[in-house]
Amino acid sequence: MIQKKLSGIVTIIIWLLPVVYLISIYNTIPQTVPMHFGIDGKADRFGSKQELVWTVIALSAVAAGIYLLIRFLPRIDPKKTARYSAGTFKKLSFALIVFFSALQLFVIKASVSGNVAVSKLLLPIIGLFFIYLGNLMYSVKPNYFFGIRTPWTLENESTWRATHQLAGKLWLAGGLLITIVTLLLPFKIGFIVFMCIVFVIALIPVIFSYRYYKKQKKI
């Protein structure tokens, strides 16, 4: 019980961190700040600092909504499949709060400083998130909400297990590669490499699930 309460408190603190940080520096923020950076690393849209505040609030609301949805999926799932992965959903919901908070901090820092080098760290952070998701792939049970949900994995539990064993390895390797490559390469090239890696690690498990399912049917 104590551990559960402590986990909830830590989650709330991490969720509130970007808002608290924004409030602490609000008086030092210029009236006009960069709100979007192009793939070339240059600011291509500006807005008021009030827009920055509302952007952070909106992201916080989205993070809270997604957290609550995933956190309580085992209770609201009509087919009751999510309850077998309740622990995985808890870890996923916490990771999403951490990710969204990091995203908001980068948005604030990049907007206030106007320094694209700050936003360059965003892709490596996403790479670390993929590594974490890859770890979760190994333990997730068949469900309709998280994982490689193809007609073949949902139809056959053996196909689900084999596909997620492969996906776990791919996402771990892909996340590590994204983290390293996007740190070393210029942002524009790093972004292209990032998109290619994501495409590959998303597509291969889908193809594998189809081929594995067909192979199982022949046995």
NUFI-219232 format. One line per field, with one value per residue (C-alpha): residue number from 0; y, z, x. Coordinates in steps of 0.05 Angstrom, whole numbers, plus 5000, padded with zeros to 4 digits. Example, Ala and Ser with C-alpha at 12.3 -4.5 7.8 and 13.67 -1.06 7.14 Angstrom:
2
pos	c(0 / 1) $
y	c(4910 / 4979) $
z	c(5156 / 5143) $
x	c(5246 / 5273) $
//
This chain:
219
pos	c(0 / 1 / 2 / 3 / 4 / 5 / 6 / 7 / 8 / 9 / 10 / 11 / 12 / 13 / 14 / 15 / 16 / 17 / 18 / 19 / 20 / 21 / 22 / 23 / 24 / 25 / 26 / 27 / 28 / 29 / 30 / 31 / 32 / 33 / 34 / 35 / 36 / 37 / 38 / 39 / 40 / 41 / 42 / 43 / 44 / 45 / 46 / 47 / 48 / 49 / 50 / 51 / 52 / 53 / 54 / 55 / 56 / 57 / 58 / 59 / 60 / 61 / 62 / 63 / 64 / 65 / 66 / 67 / 68 / 69 / 70 / 71 / 72 / 73 / 74 / 75 / 76 / 77 / 78 / 79 / 80 / 81 / 82 / 83 / 84 / 85 / 86 / 87 / 88 / 89 / 90 / 91 / 92 / 93 / 94 / 95 / 96 / 97 / 98 / 99 / 100 / 101 / 102 / 103 / 104 / 105 / 106 / 107 / 108 / 109 / 110 / 111 / 112 / 113 / 114 / 115 / 116 / 117 / 118 / 119 / 120 / 121 / 122 / 123 / 124 / 125 / 126 / 127 / 128 / 129 / 130 / 131 / 132 / 133 / 134 / 135 / 136 / 137 / 138 / 139 / 140 / 141 / 142 / 143 / 144 / 145 / 146 / 147 / 148 / 149 / 150 / 151 / 152 / 153 / 154 / 155 / 156 / 157 / 158 / 159 / 160 / 161 / 162 / 163 / 164 / 165 / 166 / 167 / 168 / 169 / 170 / 171 / 172 / 173 / 174 / 175 / 176 / 177 / 178 / 179 / 180 / 181 / 182 / 183 / 184 / 185 / 186 / 187 / 188 / 189 / 190 / 191 / 192 / 193 / 194 / 195 / 196 / 197 / 198 / 199 / 200 / 201 / 202 / 203 / 204 / 205 / 206 / 207 / 208 / 209 / 210 / 211 / 212 / 213 / 214 / 215 / 216 / 217 / 218) $
y	c(5000 / 5048 / 5032 / 5044 / 5112 / 5131 / 5111 / 5155 / 5215 / 5207 / 5204 / 5268 / 5304 / 5285 / 5306 / 5374 / 5387 / 5424 / 5469 / 5486 / 5500 / 5545 / 5584 / 5594 / 5625 / 5659 / 5730 / 5719 / 5693 / 5742 / 5764 / 5729 / 5660 / 5607 / 5555 / 5509 / 5489 / 5463 / 5401 / 5448 / 5468 / 5539 / 5570 / 5575 / 5598 / 5646 / 5658 / 5694 / 5668 / 5658 / 5609 / 5573 / 5568 / 5540 / 5490 / 5463 / 5460 / 5423 / 5373 / 5362 / 5349 / 5300 / 5265 / 5259 / 5233 / 5180 / 5160 / 5149 / 5112 / 5063 / 5057 / 5035 / 4995 / 4928 / 4952 / 4979 / 4927 / 4892 / 4829 / 4828 / 4812 / 4873 / 4848 / 4795 / 4852 / 4899 / 4906 / 4922 / 4976 / 5008 / 5012 / 5039 / 5093 / 5116 / 5117 / 5160 / 5211 / 5214 / 5221 / 5276 / 5314 / 5310 / 5333 / 5393 / 5412 / 5410 / 5453 / 5504 / 5505 / 5509 / 5564 / 5606 / 5599 / 5595 / 5543 / 5486 / 5446 / 5435 / 5407 / 5362 / 5321 / 5303 / 5246 / 5212 / 5216 / 5182 / 5130 / 5116 / 5110 / 5057 / 5019 / 5019 / 4997 / 4941 / 4915 / 4916 / 4876 / 4813 / 4810 / 4836 / 4785 / 4784 / 4845 / 4895 / 4958 / 4952 / 4913 / 4887 / 4878 / 4846 / 4797 / 4740 / 4757 / 4767 / 4702 / 4658 / 4664 / 4628 / 4679 / 4735 / 4709 / 4697 / 4765 / 4803 / 4766 / 4791 / 4860 / 4868 / 4855 / 4900 / 4958 / 4952 / 4953 / 5006 / 5051 / 5045 / 5061 / 5121 / 5147 / 5142 / 5163 / 5223 / 5249 / 5245 / 5267 / 5336 / 5343 / 5340 / 5276 / 5247 / 5258 / 5220 / 5163 / 5164 / 5157 / 5100 / 5061 / 5070 / 5046 / 4983 / 4963 / 4974 / 4936 / 4875 / 4848 / 4856 / 4815 / 4765 / 4755 / 4738 / 4689 / 4656 / 4648 / 4616 / 4569 / 4549 / 4533 / 4485 / 4445) $
z	c(5000 / 5019 / 4955 / 4914 / 4947 / 4937 / 4863 / 4855 / 4889 / 4845 / 4783 / 4802 / 4817 / 4748 / 4715 / 4749 / 4738 / 4670 / 4696 / 4760 / 4718 / 4670 / 4728 / 4759 / 4696 / 4670 / 4684 / 4645 / 4582 / 4523 / 4497 / 4431 / 4429 / 4376 / 4375 / 4320 / 4288 / 4217 / 4197 / 4181 / 4254 / 4244 / 4278 / 4227 / 4272 / 4330 / 4383 / 4447 / 4515 / 4531 / 4474 / 4503 / 4570 / 4537 / 4497 / 4561 / 4596 / 4536 / 4535 / 4610 / 4601 / 4544 / 4586 / 4645 / 4600 / 4567 / 4635 / 4666 / 4604 / 4602 / 4678 / 4684 / 4619 / 4657 / 4692 / 4632 / 4580 / 4559 / 4538 / 4602 / 4564 / 4591 / 4663 / 4647 / 4631 / 4687 / 4710 / 4640 / 4633 / 4699 / 4673 / 4606 / 4637 / 4681 / 4622 / 4583 / 4639 / 4640 / 4564 / 4561 / 4618 / 4582 / 4518 / 4553 / 4585 / 4517 / 4487 / 4542 / 4539 / 4463 / 4460 / 4515 / 4491 / 4417 / 4414 / 4367 / 4400 / 4457 / 4412 / 4380 / 4444 / 4431 / 4382 / 4430 / 4484 / 4437 / 4425 / 4499 / 4501 / 4446 / 4488 / 4546 / 4502 / 4475 / 4546 / 4557 / 4494 / 4525 / 4581 / 4550 / 4542 / 4485 / 4488 / 4442 / 4466 / 4468 / 4427 / 4355 / 4346 / 4278 / 4259 / 4265 / 4334 / 4362 / 4332 / 4357 / 4425 / 4399 / 4343 / 4393 / 4437 / 4379 / 4347 / 4412 / 4427 / 4360 / 4368 / 4436 / 4407 / 4347 / 4388 / 4438 / 4382 / 4342 / 4403 / 4420 / 4347 / 4346 / 4411 / 4387 / 4315 / 4327 / 4380 / 4331 / 4266 / 4246 / 4263 / 4190 / 4174 / 4242 / 4232 / 4166 / 4198 / 4256 / 4209 / 4171 / 4235 / 4261 / 4195 / 4196 / 4269 / 4260 / 4194 / 4207 / 4266 / 4224 / 4166 / 4215 / 4250 / 4183 / 4162 / 4230 / 4233 / 4164 / 4184 / 4248 / 4208 / 4164 / 4224) $
x	c(5000 / 5056 / 5093 / 5030 / 5019 / 5093 / 5088 / 5027 / 5061 / 5123 / 5079 / 5042 / 5108 / 5136 / 5071 / 5071 / 5145 / 5139 / 5083 / 5122 / 5184 / 5145 / 5115 / 5184 / 5212 / 5149 / 5172 / 5237 / 5202 / 5202 / 5134 / 5148 / 5180 / 5194 / 5138 / 5161 / 5227 / 5233 / 5273 / 5331 / 5333 / 5309 / 5248 / 5192 / 5135 / 5132 / 5078 / 5065 / 5088 / 5014 / 5010 / 5070 / 5033 / 4971 / 5013 / 5044 / 4976 / 4947 / 5004 / 4995 / 4921 / 4935 / 4987 / 4939 / 4883 / 4927 / 4956 / 4888 / 4862 / 4921 / 4925 / 4852 / 4846 / 4845 / 4781 / 4744 / 4765 / 4700 / 4738 / 4779 / 4844 / 4881 / 4879 / 4931 / 4980 / 4960 / 5033 / 5055 / 5001 / 5024 / 5095 / 5072 / 5028 / 5086 / 5134 / 5085 / 5081 / 5158 / 5160 / 5107 / 5141 / 5208 / 5174 / 5143 / 5210 / 5243 / 5187 / 5196 / 5271 / 5275 / 5222 / 5253 / 5325 / 5310 / 5365 / 5351 / 5407 / 5359 / 5305 / 5359 / 5357 / 5284 / 5298 / 5348 / 5295 / 5246 / 5300 / 5304 / 5228 / 5231 / 5283 / 5235 / 5177 / 5220 / 5230 / 5155 / 5143 / 5172 / 5120 / 5057 / 5001 / 4950 / 4905 / 4870 / 4906 / 4982 / 5031 / 5034 / 4960 / 4951 / 4895 / 4946 / 4974 / 4904 / 4880 / 4936 / 4972 / 5035 / 5040 / 5031 / 5088 / 5136 / 5121 / 5131 / 5196 / 5221 / 5191 / 5223 / 5292 / 5279 / 5253 / 5311 / 5362 / 5324 / 5316 / 5390 / 5409 / 5362 / 5391 / 5463 / 5455 / 5410 / 5459 / 5517 / 5486 / 5459 / 5385 / 5361 / 5398 / 5383 / 5309 / 5310 / 5348 / 5299 / 5239 / 5272 / 5288 / 5217 / 5188 / 5232 / 5220 / 5145 / 5139 / 5181 / 5139 / 5076 / 5105 / 5134 / 5066 / 5033 / 5087 / 5091 / 5015 / 5013 / 5070 / 5033 / 4971 / 5009 / 5035) $
//
